[in-house]
Amino acid sequence: MKIVTVFEHEELVALQSAVVVEMWRRVMTTGTGRRKFEAAFNKEERIKINGYYKTFYKWHFGKVGGTGIPQRHEMSIKTYKLMQRTCHFFGTYEV
């Protein structure tokens, strides 16, 4: 049995997921950025982050201006903590 938590809109906004969308290309297309990303997250985490990048992108820039951050979203607490680490990583990345 898998336990998931429903996160409300305010908690999703607090993640600052737009930072990941804005910085993704800059980090992932440079050798230094990719190496730092690979050092900060293991393979399983990187796969999950890649999936959530697509979700974040859809929220902010998807069809016709993005769907917006939802009012509710289900994910495990472990995943939410990973997304917090991810947003912190991309938000503090220095070129």
Buried (B, 14 or more C-beta within 10 A) or exposed (E): EEEEEEBEEEEBEEBBBBBBBBBBEEBEEBEEBEEBBEEBBEEEBBEBBEEBBEBBBBBBEBEEEBEEBEEEBEBEEEBBEBBEBBBBBBEEBEE
